[in-house]
Amino acid sequence: PSAAKTLRKVMPHAVFLVPGFGAQGGSAADVAVAFDKDGLGAIVNSSRDILFAYRTFGDEHAFAAAARQAAQEANARINAALGK
């Protein structure tokens, strides 16, 4: 997070690909610092949490629904960290 915060100051208009959220241990607050002052400019990667969300359901046929739910929950957590 500290590196992302520094880079955002140096490159206020750049779009960042932000790894580490979710299964890798990064929190919504950790990735929020990569966004610009308007809450834009960052693409957060959370592929493992989304790809394997079906395991929570215990049904591999529920892949699409589980992936959608995981993505929506991640989005909600990040938006809350951004104050949206």
C-alpha positions as CSV (number, residue, x, y, z in Angstrom):
1,P,0.0,0.0,0.0
2,S,2.8,2.5,0.8
3,A,4.3,2.0,-2.7
4,A,0.9,2.4,-4.4
5,K,0.3,5.6,-2.4
6,T,3.7,7.0,-3.5
7,L,3.2,6.0,-7.2
8,R,-0.3,7.5,-7.2
9,K,1.2,10.8,-6.1
10,V,3.8,10.6,-8.8
11,M,1.4,9.5,-11.5
12,P,-2.0,10.9,-10.7
13,H,-3.6,10.1,-14.1
14,A,-2.1,6.6,-14.7
15,V,-4.2,3.5,-14.6
16,F,-2.8,0.9,-12.2
17,L,-3.2,-2.9,-12.3
18,V,-3.4,-3.7,-8.6
19,P,-2.5,-7.3,-7.5
20,G,-2.7,-8.8,-4.1
21,F,-6.4,-8.3,-3.2
22,G,-8.3,-11.1,-1.6
23,A,-6.7,-14.5,-1.5
24,Q,-3.2,-13.0,-1.5
25,G,-4.0,-11.1,1.7
26,G,-4.6,-7.5,0.5
27,S,-7.6,-5.7,2.0
28,A,-9.9,-3.2,0.4
29,A,-8.1,-0.5,2.4
30,D,-4.8,-1.7,1.0
31,V,-5.9,-1.4,-2.6
32,A,-7.9,1.8,-2.1
33,V,-4.8,3.9,-2.0
34,A,-4.1,3.0,-5.7
35,F,-7.2,4.8,-6.9
36,D,-7.1,8.5,-7.8
37,K,-9.0,11.3,-6.0
38,D,-12.1,10.5,-8.0
39,G,-12.1,6.8,-7.1
40,L,-10.9,5.8,-10.6
41,G,-7.6,4.7,-12.2
42,A,-7.2,1.2,-10.7
43,I,-8.0,-2.2,-11.9
44,V,-8.0,-4.6,-9.0
45,N,-7.0,-8.2,-9.7
46,S,-8.8,-10.8,-7.5
47,S,-8.8,-13.7,-9.8
48,R,-8.3,-16.5,-7.3
49,D,-11.2,-15.4,-5.0
50,I,-13.5,-15.2,-8.1
51,L,-12.3,-18.3,-9.9
52,F,-12.7,-20.6,-6.9
53,A,-15.7,-19.0,-5.3
54,Y,-17.8,-22.0,-6.3
55,R,-16.1,-24.0,-3.6
56,T,-18.0,-21.9,-1.1
57,F,-21.2,-23.2,-2.6
58,G,-19.8,-26.8,-2.6
59,D,-21.2,-27.2,-6.2
60,E,-18.9,-26.8,-9.2
61,H,-22.1,-26.3,-11.3
62,A,-22.7,-23.0,-9.5
63,F,-19.5,-21.5,-10.9
64,A,-21.1,-18.6,-12.7
65,A,-23.3,-17.6,-9.8
66,A,-20.5,-17.9,-7.3
67,A,-18.1,-15.9,-9.4
68,R,-20.6,-13.2,-9.9
69,Q,-21.3,-13.0,-6.1
70,A,-17.6,-13.0,-5.3
71,A,-17.0,-10.1,-7.8
72,Q,-19.9,-8.1,-6.4
73,E,-18.7,-8.6,-2.8
74,A,-15.2,-7.5,-3.7
75,N,-16.6,-4.5,-5.5
76,A,-18.7,-3.6,-2.5
77,R,-15.7,-3.9,-0.1
78,I,-13.5,-1.7,-2.3
79,N,-16.3,0.9,-2.8
80,A,-16.8,1.0,1.0
81,A,-13.0,1.6,1.5
82,L,-13.2,4.4,-1.1
83,G,-16.2,5.9,0.8
84,K,-18.7,5.2,-2.0
